[in-house]
Amino acid sequence: MLAIFSLFQENYNSRNVNFHKGRTYLINIKINLLFVYYFYNSLKAKNNLENKKVRSNLISIFLINTVVLFTLSLIGFIYLKSSSVESYFKENILVNVYLKNETKEFENKQLIKFLNLNDDVKEITYLAKEDAAEIFSKEIGEEFVGFLGYNPLLDAISVQLYSDKIDIYSIEKFIKNLNNFDFIEEVEYDKPLVDALNKNFEKIGLWIFILSIVFFITSFILINNSIKISIYSKREIIKTMQLVGATGRFIRKPFIWTYIKISFLSSIASILLLLILIIQLSNQIEDIDFFTKFNDLLILGCFIIIFGITTSFVSSFFITQRYLKLKFVR
């Protein structure tokens, strides 16, 4: 009987021990699972934070590149269109040819034909003295012809020359060719205005050219610095990849392609912004056609894209190469 009782007691004790061991094992598993869960969440949160930083970094580079390339394209557009603006102002300067009162109709036609055949002339406008008197009467609000008893005005032909002929020498040469017509009373134009326009547009053209060169260099520096700051934040990753045996080409490739794609998108965005600006200017200033010489605008757009991609390639290549050559990074 005692033997049976002791056997039952041993069996009960062994079961109790096994139960406690199993319970301890389950508790350990639960603790490990909780540890893994919290570790995974912390790692996931860290990765999300890193991804947000990377996205924020790339977006900032995109915005910087877009602003820089847009400003560069705007200066290039101003440089290209400066000649059109100059032409617009110059071609509004008129050479007025006044005819004598006794001039006959066939002589008028002869002069008009001569002017139409002249390569320097863009457009001519004939104004009879009767029409001129009517216009002048409306301006002063009084019928001066009836008061004077005669019309003191003369028949006039307003000559619009091409912009490249609006300078003192060319205009004087043009006037000299009109001396063969004896029925011309007088030829006049705004000489001080012509001289001032030529001098000022020469200065403006020079300053725009200098500004274009300065900002071209500045654009390269700004894009290069934005890429340098971005790659600097990944310098430890570059060295880690290098230490585990990755080649320089393998390490450089993702950096180069990333910044090339960003620059391409920035170039497209800057060109679209420029087109929007040109459309708005065309609607506001109808006298100047901002879309003339479309080939020049196309060349400007291609230049912006090539400049952005080339700058990003050169900068990312040499900056990553610099960190690859360093023995230690801090």
HELIX and SHEET records of a PDB file:
HELIX    1   1 LEU A    2  LYS A   90  1                                  89    
HELIX    2   2 GLU A  105  LEU A  117  1                                  13    
HELIX    3   3 LYS A  129  ILE A  140  1                                  12    
HELIX    4   4 PHE A  144  LEU A  148  1                                   5    
HELIX    5   5 SER A  163  LYS A  165  5                                   3    
HELIX    6   6 ILE A  168  ASN A  177  1                                  10    
HELIX    7   7 LEU A  178  ASN A  180  5                                   3    
HELIX    8   8 LYS A  191  TYR A  232  1                                  42    
HELIX    9   9 ARG A  235  LEU A  243  1                                   9    
HELIX   10  10 GLY A  248  GLN A  284  1                                  37    
HELIX   11  11 PHE A  294  LYS A  325  1                                  32    
SHEET    1   A 4 VAL A 121  LEU A 127  0                                        
SHEET    2   A 4 ALA A 156  LEU A 161 -1                                        
SHEET    3   A 4 LEU A  94  LEU A  99 -1                                        
SHEET    4   A 4 ILE A 184  GLU A 188 -1                                        
END                                                                             
